[in-house]
Amino acid sequence: MIRLWYVGFCDGDGVMAWPWRWFTRHRPGFNHCFAFRFEPLQRIWYSVEWSGRRLHVIPLSPEQTTNLIAFATEHATVYAVEVDESEAVTPLPGLPVYCVTVLKHLLNVRTWAITPYQFHCALRRRGCPVMFQAHMTLQGVS
């Protein structure tokens, strides 16, 4: 079965531990990543995010979904990623666990990417389409 996930990249203010900020500070807009998708059988959106020391899998209310999409269109770069759930799953490494490792496992993406920016580049190389880009207008980037 093919499932469509949306993967967002943004600044991770207040989400990341301070040592991680040192590794990602030179790529504004690519300090953190998260995923969300629509579950048609349940008719609900889900958000998946690693925040500091916890994995958050949250079923979203209509208001939360609207807020997430508004945030994504204004502050994030979002890719559409098709995931074939019939393929063998990429193993989740023991340590360290952070936003990129969780999403690589969730999306079954095999890459050496360590930072959110490297993961963004890996998705771009796979040909994943950009759905939203931070500060995008109908005429282009503002």
N, C-alpha and C positions, 0 to 999 in steps of 0.2 A: 504494500500500500504506500502510495506517495502522499506525504503531508507537506503543506506549505507553512513554513515558519518565516517570521520577520525578525531580522537581527538588527538591533540598533547600536550605534556607537556614539558616545557623548563624553562630555567632561564628567568626571566622577567626584565632583565636590561633595564632601560629606559621606561618601560611600566607601572610599578606599582607605586602607591603613596608610600611615605616612611613609613607610619605606617604599611602597609601590608607587606613590606619586613621584618619587625621584626618578624611576625608570620610564615614566610616561609623560613627564612634564614637557618634553620637547615636541610632542604631537598634540596640540590643542584640538579638542573635539574627538580624540581617540584615546581617552584615558580609561574608559569603562565600556563594557558591552552587556547587552541584555537581549532577551528574545520574547516574542509573543506570537500567539496564533489563535485562530478561530476553530473551535470544535463544533462541526456542523450537527453531529448527533445530539449534543447537549445544548446547542445554540448559545454558546458562551465563549468569550475570549479568555485566554490564560496568559499570564505573564510569568516568565522564569528569569530570575536574577540572583546572582551571587553577590551579596553585599557584606563585605568584611569577613565575617566568620559564619555566615548562614546562607543556606539556599532557600530562596523564597519562590514557591510555586503558588500563584494566587489566581483564583477564578475572579474575573473582573465584573463588576456591576456595569450597566450601561454608562453611568456617569464616569466611572473609573476608566472605561474604555475610551470615552471621548477625551478625557484628560490625557491619557497616554498617547493617543494619536495626535492631539494638539501639541504635546511636548515633543513628540518625534518630528513633526513637521517643522517646528521652530528651532529645536536645539540638537537634533541628531541626524546622522546619516543612517538610513535604514535600507537593508538589502532584503530581497525575497529569496529564500533558500528552499529548494525542494529537497525533501529527505525521503529516501527509499528505505522504509522500515523493514524490508525483507533482507537487506544486506546485513552482514555480520557487524556488530556494534564495535566501535573503537573503544579499547579499554580506557577506563578512567585511571590515571596514575594515582599512586598513594599520596604523595606530597610533591609539590605544593598544589593546593586547590585554590583557584581564583576564577574570576569571571570567564577568562578565555578557555581554561581547561574544562570547565563545566559545559560551555557551549559547544566546544569541539566534540565532547562526548554526546551531548544531546542531539546534535545535528549529524553525527557520524562523519565528521570532517577529519581526514588524515592530513595533518600539516605539522611542521615544526614551529609554527607560530607561537610566540610566548606573550607578546604584548597585544593589546587590542588593535593597534595599527597594523601589526603583521598579520593578524587574523583578518582584518579588513582587506588587506592586499591579497590574501589567500582566497577570499570569497570573490574578489574582483577577477582574479585569474581563472576561477572556475566558471566565470561568465554569469554570475548571479546579478540580476538587474537591480539598479538602485530605485527604490520606491519613493523615498524622501531624501532630501539633502538639506542640512541646516541652512536656514535663511534663504530657501529657494522660493522664487516667485514664478508666476506664469511665464514671464519673459526670460527667466534665467536666474542666476544667482544675484541676490541684491547686494 
